[in-house]
């Protein structure tokens, strides 16, 4: 496992030995030997496509004194991009009596909360945890789930604005989405509102499985979309190589919600850093293992958003990026 930067919360790695927990509440071990906790990771994607994010999560645990195979055991399950598999995988982890269930995405949280109302659940990339019913409020979640939000609803309009600023000639924007949870509908509404202000037309297209991606892009192309915006969800993320490949074939600019799409060949992205969200989620897991109840841990919102640009893709498209965009880029792939 690889080390990383110091975590944001002031948790000393050696300040407290993990307490044995029963039903989310700590108790001391009668033999004064620390319990080896089990942390389950419920991943919507594949091992390969989720590897860097899971490594970031484990780095966060390591820095706080929790190492896989020493004082914790990490059990990972992967839906391989098939969200319908998540409920069965969540039940599998619950049957293994994990102490904390790390369900990074909204689709994973839905499956986890159906599988258990008592085991603590930590999320990392949820768009709207209150609107999706995962927590009562951001400040006091109140149930068995807490974690971090990406506030993608508020950023949806910003992504369209950036696409329009970078490519003023774009008039019809093809929006690829999968309405698997409420946050997607809210993002569509924000994009439509922003498009009206910017003078754009939105050509939205839902795609519910990887086999449907080609048809979806063809449909948006047939409706003369000259730019694309992809609304993030776990199934898309797990198949981001295919999505960026199809977008590239159209030779039209596209913007995404996560920099991993740009690393995969996409043109540009704007949003919170996923690896940092995963790493920070480890802080929540450790707090819970050390005795805090998830219902009392406030949901954290991101304070920094990254604009990432792939100049290789821009050059391949023959696209010139305006200086106003280049000056604001946080990371550039050349």
LUMDRENTOR-194127 format. One line per field, with one value per residue (C-alpha): residue number from 1; residue in one letter; x negated, y negated, z. Coordinates in nm, 3 decimals. Each point is the difference from the previous one (the first is absolute). Example, Ala and Ser with C-alpha at 12.3 -4.5 7.8 and 13.67 -1.06 7.14 Angstrom:
resi (1; 2);
resn (A; S);
east (-1.230; -0.137);
north (0.450; -0.344);
up (0.780; -0.066);
This chain:
resi (1; 2; 3; 4; 5; 6; 7; 8; 9; 10; 11; 12; 13; 14; 15; 16; 17; 18; 19; 20; 21; 22; 23; 24; 25; 26; 27; 28; 29; 30; 31; 32; 33; 34; 35; 36; 37; 38; 39; 40; 41; 42; 43; 44; 45; 46; 47; 48; 49; 50; 51; 52; 53; 54; 55; 56; 57; 58; 59; 60; 61; 62; 63; 64; 65; 66; 67; 68; 69; 70; 71; 72; 73; 74; 75; 76; 77; 78; 79; 80; 81; 82; 83; 84; 85; 86; 87; 88; 89; 90; 91; 92; 93; 94; 95; 96; 97; 98; 99; 100; 101; 102; 103; 104; 105; 106; 107; 108; 109; 110; 111; 112; 113; 114; 115; 116; 117; 118; 119; 120; 121; 122; 123; 124; 125; 126; 127; 128; 129; 130; 131; 132; 133; 134; 135; 136; 137; 138; 139; 140; 141; 142; 143; 144; 145; 146; 147; 148; 149; 150; 151; 152; 153; 154; 155; 156; 157; 158; 159; 160; 161; 162; 163; 164; 165; 166; 167; 168; 169; 170; 171; 172; 173; 174; 175; 176; 177; 178; 179; 180; 181; 182; 183; 184; 185; 186; 187; 188; 189; 190; 191; 192; 193; 194; 195; 196; 197; 198; 199; 200; 201; 202; 203; 204; 205; 206; 207; 208; 209; 210; 211; 212; 213; 214; 215; 216; 217; 218; 219; 220; 221; 222; 223; 224; 225; 226; 227; 228; 229; 230; 231; 232; 233; 234; 235; 236; 237; 238; 239; 240; 241; 242; 243; 244; 245; 246; 247; 248; 249; 250; 251; 252; 253; 254; 255; 256; 257; 258; 259; 260; 261; 262; 263; 264; 265; 266; 267; 268; 269; 270; 271; 272; 273; 274; 275; 276; 277; 278; 279; 280; 281; 282; 283; 284; 285; 286; 287; 288; 289; 290; 291; 292; 293; 294; 295; 296; 297; 298; 299; 300; 301; 302; 303; 304; 305; 306; 307; 308; 309; 310; 311; 312; 313; 314; 315; 316; 317; 318; 319; 320; 321; 322; 323; 324; 325; 326; 327; 328; 329; 330; 331; 332; 333; 334);
resn (X; X; X; X; X; X; X; X; X; X; X; X; X; X; X; X; X; X; X; X; X; X; X; X; X; X; X; X; X; X; X; X; X; X; X; X; X; X; X; X; X; X; X; X; X; X; X; X; X; X; X; X; X; X; X; X; X; X; X; X; X; X; X; X; X; X; X; X; X; X; X; X; X; X; X; X; X; X; X; X; X; X; X; X; X; X; X; X; X; X; X; X; X; X; X; X; X; X; X; X; X; X; X; X; X; X; X; X; X; X; X; X; X; X; X; X; X; X; X; X; X; X; X; X; X; X; X; X; X; X; X; X; X; X; X; X; X; X; X; X; X; X; X; X; X; X; X; X; X; X; X; X; X; X; X; X; X; X; X; X; X; X; X; X; X; X; X; X; X; X; X; X; X; X; X; X; X; X; X; X; X; X; X; X; X; X; X; X; X; X; X; X; X; X; X; X; X; X; X; X; X; X; X; X; X; X; X; X; X; X; X; X; X; X; X; X; X; X; X; X; X; X; X; X; X; X; X; X; X; X; X; X; X; X; X; X; X; X; X; X; X; X; X; X; X; X; X; X; X; X; X; X; X; X; X; X; X; X; X; X; X; X; X; X; X; X; X; X; X; X; X; X; X; X; X; X; X; X; X; X; X; X; X; X; X; X; X; X; X; X; X; X; X; X; X; X; X; X; X; X; X; X; X; X; X; X; X; X; X; X; X; X; X; X; X; X; X; X; X; X; X; X; X; X; X; X; X; X; X; X; X; X; X; X);
east (0.000; -0.123; -0.029; 0.143; 0.058; 0.126; 0.376; 0.220; 0.147; -0.230; -0.004; -0.324; -0.091; -0.126; 0.209; 0.269; 0.019; 0.310; 0.282; 0.204; 0.342; 0.340; 0.284; -0.193; -0.080; -0.349; -0.090; -0.335; -0.152; -0.002; -0.351; -0.126; -0.095; 0.137; 0.258; -0.086; 0.278; 0.150; 0.072; 0.209; -0.034; 0.302; -0.127; 0.216; -0.289; -0.274; -0.321; -0.206; 0.216; 0.042; -0.352; -0.145; 0.298; -0.007; -0.374; 0.070; 0.251; -0.254; -0.267; 0.234; 0.046; -0.375; -0.078; 0.240; -0.160; 0.229; -0.175; 0.162; -0.103; -0.124; 0.276; 0.267; 0.113; 0.135; 0.257; 0.066; 0.285; 0.046; 0.317; -0.207; 0.203; 0.331; 0.192; 0.267; -0.260; -0.053; 0.287; -0.126; -0.357; 0.111; 0.184; -0.314; -0.207; 0.269; 0.003; -0.374; 0.075; -0.221; -0.049; 0.029; 0.130; -0.168; 0.251; -0.157; 0.279; 0.372; 0.090; -0.214; 0.156; 0.350; -0.099; -0.182; 0.290; 0.239; -0.235; -0.054; 0.136; -0.256; -0.345; -0.159; -0.021; -0.250; 0.035; -0.236; 0.156; 0.367; 0.160; 0.286; 0.007; 0.298; 0.206; -0.077; 0.114; -0.333; -0.023; 0.244; -0.224; -0.360; -0.087; 0.172; 0.046; 0.199; -0.011; -0.266; -0.155; -0.232; -0.294; -0.079; 0.197; -0.118; 0.285; 0.022; 0.346; -0.143; -0.286; 0.211; 0.073; -0.363; -0.117; 0.230; -0.127; -0.361; 0.080; 0.166; -0.288; -0.259; 0.202; 0.236; 0.110; 0.172; 0.375; 0.155; -0.134; 0.052; 0.040; -0.065; 0.163; 0.133; 0.279; -0.088; 0.054; 0.159; -0.320; -0.009; 0.342; -0.109; -0.312; 0.205; 0.222; -0.302; -0.153; 0.327; 0.035; -0.357; 0.045; 0.297; -0.209; -0.296; 0.214; -0.074; 0.230; -0.026; 0.030; 0.012; -0.042; 0.031; -0.224; 0.059; -0.270; -0.338; 0.144; 0.221; -0.277; -0.051; 0.371; 0.016; -0.287; 0.143; 0.335; -0.159; -0.205; 0.311; 0.155; -0.300; -0.162; -0.326; -0.119; 0.055; 0.047; -0.007; 0.184; -0.209; 0.124; -0.180; 0.092; -0.138; -0.312; -0.069; 0.028; -0.167; -0.249; 0.285; 0.185; -0.303; -0.077; 0.350; -0.015; -0.336; 0.144; 0.245; -0.288; 0.214; -0.103; 0.127; -0.017; 0.019; 0.044; -0.317; -0.362; -0.025; 0.189; -0.267; -0.272; 0.186; -0.014; 0.292; -0.045; 0.080; 0.155; 0.105; 0.078; -0.132; -0.306; 0.128; -0.323; 0.005; 0.362; -0.087; -0.297; 0.208; 0.267; -0.258; 0.013; 0.369; -0.064; -0.268; 0.219; 0.274; -0.242; -0.115; 0.354; 0.183; 0.348; 0.046; 0.319; -0.200; -0.273; 0.085; -0.012; -0.298; 0.033; -0.297; -0.172; -0.211; 0.090; -0.243; 0.008; -0.198; -0.083; -0.140; -0.206; -0.076; 0.371; 0.038; -0.284; 0.142; 0.333; -0.172; 0.157; -0.152; 0.060; 0.062; -0.255; 0.272; 0.041; -0.373; -0.067; 0.248; -0.108; -0.109; -0.154; -0.088; -0.078; -0.245);
north (0.000; -0.347; -0.291; -0.346; -0.349; -0.072; 0.028; -0.302; 0.114; -0.007; 0.374; 0.130; 0.338; 0.137; -0.199; 0.260; 0.373; 0.109; 0.105; 0.310; -0.095; 0.160; -0.140; -0.322; -0.066; 0.053; 0.219; 0.090; 0.341; 0.219; 0.121; -0.354; 0.101; -0.216; 0.152; 0.036; -0.188; 0.087; -0.276; 0.092; -0.195; 0.011; -0.111; -0.052; 0.030; 0.248; 0.063; -0.159; -0.311; -0.052; 0.091; -0.349; -0.121; 0.300; -0.053; -0.360; 0.128; 0.246; -0.271; -0.202; 0.297; 0.064; -0.356; 0.036; 0.322; 0.256; 0.246; 0.280; 0.337; -0.149; -0.171; 0.004; 0.232; -0.154; 0.197; -0.128; 0.088; -0.133; -0.039; -0.018; -0.297; 0.183; -0.200; 0.270; 0.220; -0.242; 0.121; 0.359; -0.114; -0.227; 0.292; 0.208; -0.253; -0.033; 0.379; -0.019; -0.229; -0.287; -0.275; -0.282; 0.010; -0.242; -0.065; -0.283; -0.079; -0.069; 0.325; 0.188; -0.185; 0.092; 0.367; -0.024; -0.166; 0.264; 0.268; -0.148; -0.267; 0.061; 0.037; -0.344; -0.109; -0.254; -0.158; -0.220; -0.111; -0.059; -0.288; -0.093; 0.216; -0.187; 0.002; 0.365; 0.085; 0.130; -0.253; -0.232; -0.306; -0.063; -0.124; 0.284; 0.306; 0.179; 0.356; 0.259; -0.183; -0.299; -0.106; -0.246; -0.163; -0.119; -0.257; 0.080; -0.156; -0.347; 0.069; 0.125; -0.351; -0.101; 0.281; -0.120; -0.355; 0.119; 0.198; -0.306; -0.230; 0.235; 0.061; -0.292; 0.161; 0.285; -0.050; 0.345; 0.193; 0.375; 0.104; 0.365; 0.121; 0.300; -0.093; 0.254; -0.229; -0.343; -0.204; 0.065; -0.157; -0.307; -0.033; 0.024; -0.279; -0.219; 0.063; -0.084; -0.321; -0.105; 0.088; -0.234; -0.285; 0.079; 0.044; 0.369; 0.288; 0.318; 0.338; 0.242; 0.374; 0.270; 0.305; 0.276; 0.251; 0.011; 0.176; -0.304; -0.263; 0.014; -0.046; -0.293; -0.187; 0.069; -0.139; -0.320; -0.032; 0.044; -0.291; -0.210; -0.027; -0.192; 0.051; 0.250; -0.002; 0.328; 0.017; 0.220; 0.327; 0.320; 0.197; -0.271; -0.033; 0.373; -0.022; -0.337; 0.130; 0.096; -0.329; -0.218; 0.213; -0.054; -0.372; -0.020; 0.168; -0.288; -0.253; -0.223; -0.155; 0.167; -0.084; 0.247; -0.012; 0.187; -0.032; 0.377; -0.048; -0.243; 0.246; 0.253; -0.231; -0.236; -0.368; -0.184; 0.041; -0.214; 0.126; 0.125; 0.223; 0.356; 0.138; -0.267; 0.080; 0.368; -0.081; -0.231; 0.269; 0.209; -0.264; 0.071; 0.373; -0.047; -0.231; 0.263; 0.279; -0.215; -0.023; -0.289; 0.059; -0.077; -0.191; -0.265; -0.052; -0.290; 0.063; -0.181; -0.208; -0.064; -0.338; 0.034; 0.087; 0.085; -0.093; 0.267; -0.016; 0.257; -0.188; 0.322; 0.039; -0.368; 0.023; 0.320; -0.179; -0.306; -0.204; -0.325; -0.061; -0.367; -0.167; -0.076; 0.376; 0.081; -0.251; 0.178; 0.359; 0.182; 0.297; 0.045; 0.325; -0.063);
up (0.000; -0.088; 0.244; -0.067; 0.138; 0.350; 0.055; 0.068; 0.332; 0.305; 0.065; 0.146; -0.141; 0.328; 0.241; 0.051; -0.043; -0.188; 0.232; -0.063; -0.137; 0.029; -0.212; -0.065; 0.367; 0.146; 0.293; 0.146; -0.066; 0.309; -0.082; -0.076; -0.353; -0.282; -0.229; -0.366; -0.172; -0.337; -0.251; -0.303; -0.326; -0.231; -0.342; -0.307; -0.243; -0.083; 0.196; -0.276; -0.045; 0.376; 0.107; 0.036; 0.204; 0.234; 0.044; 0.103; 0.257; 0.142; 0.013; 0.216; 0.233; 0.012; 0.102; 0.291; 0.121; -0.161; -0.229; -0.194; 0.141; 0.328; 0.199; -0.271; -0.276; -0.320; -0.199; -0.352; -0.233; -0.354; -0.205; -0.321; -0.123; 0.047; 0.259; 0.027; 0.171; 0.288; 0.227; 0.002; 0.060; 0.285; 0.163; -0.038; 0.195; 0.267; 0.038; 0.067; 0.297; -0.116; 0.258; -0.253; -0.356; -0.241; -0.280; -0.200; -0.245; 0.031; -0.175; 0.251; 0.294; -0.118; -0.006; 0.333; 0.184; -0.128; 0.129; 0.347; 0.231; 0.274; -0.156; -0.053; -0.365; -0.134; -0.345; -0.202; -0.332; 0.070; -0.190; 0.234; 0.317; 0.147; -0.319; -0.056; 0.354; 0.130; 0.284; 0.178; -0.021; -0.098; 0.349; 0.188; -0.227; 0.268; -0.135; -0.076; -0.297; -0.041; -0.211; -0.276; -0.279; -0.341; -0.028; -0.371; -0.023; 0.057; -0.242; -0.291; -0.126; 0.051; -0.227; -0.276; 0.048; -0.031; -0.315; -0.152; 0.102; -0.147; -0.318; -0.069; -0.325; 0.186; -0.023; 0.049; 0.297; 0.019; 0.364; 0.076; 0.321; 0.190; 0.239; 0.264; 0.301; 0.072; -0.032; -0.375; -0.053; 0.194; -0.213; -0.320; 0.127; 0.080; -0.343; -0.175; 0.201; -0.081; -0.368; -0.024; 0.139; -0.226; -0.310; -0.037; -0.089; 0.209; -0.169; 0.293; -0.049; 0.264; -0.021; 0.255; -0.089; -0.177; -0.304; -0.059; -0.010; -0.376; -0.068; 0.243; -0.165; -0.346; 0.114; 0.134; -0.320; -0.214; 0.190; -0.099; 0.343; -0.040; 0.358; 0.280; 0.375; 0.191; 0.333; 0.223; 0.149; 0.111; -0.313; -0.226; 0.216; -0.021; -0.381; -0.047; -0.257; -0.231; 0.056; -0.073; -0.304; -0.143; 0.076; -0.180; -0.308; -0.039; 0.000; 0.222; 0.335; 0.316; 0.370; 0.290; 0.376; 0.098; -0.109; -0.049; -0.328; -0.117; 0.101; -0.216; -0.302; 0.060; -0.083; 0.325; 0.343; 0.292; 0.348; 0.332; 0.008; 0.043; 0.145; 0.270; 0.082; 0.040; 0.219; 0.218; 0.028; 0.190; 0.274; 0.049; 0.017; 0.267; 0.207; -0.007; 0.091; 0.291; 0.134; -0.165; -0.138; -0.372; 0.073; 0.187; -0.261; -0.236; -0.373; -0.155; -0.315; -0.232; 0.024; -0.315; -0.357; -0.277; -0.366; -0.189; -0.369; -0.241; -0.259; -0.188; -0.071; -0.087; -0.254; -0.146; -0.051; -0.144; 0.279; 0.126; 0.372; 0.094; 0.224; 0.255; 0.054; -0.009; 0.278; 0.229; -0.063; 0.317; -0.182; -0.364; -0.182; -0.284);
